[in-house]
Amino acid sequence: MDLKQFLVQKLSLFFMLTTLITLVICAFGLYLDADAQFGYNELLTPVRIAALCVIPTLVTYSRHELTPRQMKARMALELALIEAVVLALAFTSPAIDTDRASVVAAIAGSVLGIYVLARLFSWLHDSAQARELNAELARFQQLFEE
């Protein structure tokens, strides 16, 4: 994958993460503090978090195709870095009660869940594109066989 395709993929990931993070924040907010009200500045929180979470995904870039083992190692590093970023944000935020282990566990679990969902959505999208490309190649090949 060239750098341009990689960056377009990361932009797509950013928007996907922004949506998923917004949904998780909304779910936690409704469950933990449904009466809270926020200013317009808080609307940018999911955007900031998503932007910071895309940065660690750059560890998966390679000019050459990675072996499955190398890719798994980079994905594990990527997840650890994303967890570190989100937990660092949580621990520095006065609005999040990180003294409670259950809150920290919920945040870490949410990060893992969002990571898995983002990977799943990306895989489904890539899989659909591959099927479409293979169908086009099969049609093209039939033109030359006739």
N, C-alpha and C positions, 0 to 999 in steps of 0.2 A: 504494500500500500504506500502510495506516495504521500508526502507531507500535506498536500492540499486536501486529499480525500480524508486523511486522518483528522485535520482541523475541522472539516465539515462534519465529520462524525462526532467530534467533541462539541460542536455547536448544537447539534441535534440532542446530544446527551444533556447539555446544559438546560435546554427547554424541557426535556423529559424530567430531569431532576427537580427543576423549579416546580413543576406540576405535582410531582409525588411529595416533595417536601411540604408544599402548601397543604395538601390533603392530610399529611401526618400531623402538621401543626394544628390544623383545624380540628382533627379528631381528638388530639390530646387536650386542646383548649376547651372543647365542648365537654370532655370528660372531667377534667381537673378544675376548670374555672370558667364555667359557662357564662357568668355574669361580667367577666372582664371586658373592658373597652379599650381600644387602641387608637392611636393617631395614625395619620397617613404614613409616617415614617416606618412604622412596623410592617407595612405592606411590602417593603423592600427586603425584609429579612429572608424570605425564601430565595430571592434572587442572589443576595450576598452569599448565603450558605451554598447554593448550587454553584456559583462561580468559584468559590474556594474549594469545593469538592471536585471540580473538573480538573484543577491543577494537578492533583496526584495521579490522575489517569494518564498523564503524559509518560509515566514510566512504562506503559505498554507499547510505546512507539518503537519501531525498529524498521530500518530500511530493508532488512532481509526478513523472510518468513521465519518465525520462531518455531521451535519444536513444541509439541504439546506440553512437555515438562517445563520448558522455559516460560511458556505462556501462563501456565498454572502458577509458577513461582512469581511472575510479575503481577498476576491478578491478586495473589495473596498479599503481596507488598502493597499493591494499590488499595485494597480493602483496609489494611492496617493503617495506611496513611490517611485515608478518608475518615476512619474511626478516630484517629488522633486529632484531625482537624476539627471534627464536629464536637468531640469531647472537650477540646481546648476552648472552643467557642462557648460551650455550655458552662464550663468552670469559670470563665471570665465574665459571664453574664450575670448581673445582679438579679435578673428576673427568674432565673432557673435555680431551684432548690437542689443543688448538687450534694448537699449534706445527706440527703436520703439516698441510700443505695438503690432503692427501687426506681428512682427517677433516672439515675445513671444507667441502670440496666435497661430501662425502657428506651432511653436515647440510643444506647448501643444496639439494642435489638431492632429499633426502627432503622438505623443506618444499615444494618445487615439486610433487613427486609427490602428497603429501597434499592440497595445494591443488587440483590437477587432479581427484583422486578425489572430494574433497568437493563440488566444483562439478558433477562428473558425477553423483554420487548425488543431489544437490539437483535437477539438471535432470531426471533420470529420475523422481523423485518428483513434481515439478511437472508434468511431461508426463503422467504417469498421472492426476493429479488433473484436468488439463485435459480429457483424453479422457473421464473419467467425467462431468465437468460437461457437456461437449458432448453426451454420450449422453442424459443426463437432460433437457437442453434440447430435444433432438430428440423425445424421448418426450412431453414437455410440449406441444411445438408440434403434434404429431400429434393430441393431444386436442382442440385448438381447430380443427383443420382438418376433423375428421370431423363 
